[in-house]
């Protein structure tokens, strides 16, 4: 599955939205293990850092949790509801999430370019 090039949102947000839809539809049930970051990257044809950012977005929303050495899992839905926030807060948070995802994506690209430059150097 690939992401839409016409979608102006960062790739990490698009991946998070796709996983969120799977959680809400029940395809990923509470307690289910998410695919590894590497598998998510392959599934959505994105860099591993982008897939990791998507998981972090979902973790920040309280939809998943990560157990070190075991992976990421869908949380039980019996969590307390999130407090209501003002539209301004939500707009700022969305903007900051997009900026964070963009910086992570750029960082992954830079690391890739640096690696290619090292390999091309005599």
C-alpha positions in Angstrom: 0.0 0.0 0.0 1.4 3.4 -0.9 0.5 6.8 0.2 -1.0 9.5 -1.9 1.5 11.9 -3.5 -1.4 14.4 -3.9 -2.0 14.5 -0.1 -0.3 17.6 1.4 0.0 16.0 4.8 3.4 14.6 5.9 3.8 10.9 5.1 4.0 10.0 8.8 0.6 11.6 9.3 -0.8 9.6 6.4 0.6 6.3 7.8 -0.7 7.2 11.3 -4.2 7.8 9.8 -4.1 4.5 8.0 -3.2 2.6 11.1 -5.7 4.6 13.2 -8.4 3.6 10.7 -7.4 -0.1 11.1 -7.7 0.3 14.9 -11.1 2.0 14.7 -12.4 -0.6 12.3 -11.4 -3.4 14.6 -8.9 -4.8 12.0 -6.3 -4.1 14.7 -8.1 -5.2 17.9 -7.1 -4.0 21.4 -4.0 -5.9 22.5 -3.0 -6.6 18.9 0.6 -6.1 18.1 1.4 -3.6 15.4 3.7 -4.6 12.5 7.3 -3.7 13.2 8.6 -0.3 12.1 10.5 -2.0 9.3 7.3 -3.8 8.1 5.3 -0.6 8.3 7.9 1.2 6.2 7.7 -1.6 3.6 3.9 -1.7 3.6 3.6 2.1 3.1 6.8 2.5 1.1 8.3 5.1 3.4 11.5 5.4 5.3 11.7 3.6 8.7 12.0 7.0 10.5 8.7 8.0 8.9 7.0 4.8 10.1 8.5 5.4 13.5 7.1 8.9 13.5 3.6 7.5 12.7 3.8 5.1 15.6 4.9 8.0 17.9 1.9 10.0 16.7 -0.4 7.2 17.7 1.4 6.7 21.0 0.9 10.4 21.7 -2.8 10.0 21.0 -3.0 7.1 23.5 -4.0 4.6 20.8 -0.9 2.4 21.1 1.8 1.7 23.6 5.3 0.3 23.1 6.9 -2.4 25.3 10.7 -2.3 24.9 12.0 -5.4 23.2 8.4 -6.6 22.4 7.0 -4.0 20.0 4.0 -1.7 19.9 0.5 -2.8 20.8 -3.1 -1.4 20.4 -4.3 -0.1 23.8 -7.5 -1.2 25.4 -10.3 1.2 24.5 -11.3 1.6 28.1 -9.0 4.6 28.6 -10.3 7.8 30.0 -11.4 10.1 27.3 -9.1 12.9 26.4 -10.0 16.3 27.7 -11.6 18.7 25.3 -9.2 21.3 23.9 -9.9 24.6 22.2 -9.8 24.8 18.4 -6.7 27.0 18.7 -4.9 24.4 20.8 -5.9 21.6 18.3 -4.7 23.7 15.3 -1.4 24.4 17.0 -0.9 20.8 18.0 -1.7 19.6 14.5 0.8 22.1 13.1 3.5 21.1 15.6 2.9 17.4 14.8 3.3 18.1 11.1 6.5 20.1 11.8 7.9 17.3 13.9 7.1 14.7 11.3 8.7 16.9 8.6 11.9 17.4 10.6 12.1 13.6 11.3 11.6 12.9 7.6 14.2 15.4 6.6 16.6 14.0 9.2 16.2 10.5 7.7 16.8 11.9 4.2 19.9 13.7 5.3 21.3 10.5 6.9 20.6 8.7 3.7 22.4 11.3 1.6 25.3 11.4 4.0 25.6 7.6 3.7 25.5 7.8 -0.1 28.1 10.5 -0.1 30.4 8.3 2.1 30.0 5.4 -0.3 30.7 7.6 -3.4 33.8 9.2 -1.9 37.1 7.9 -3.2 
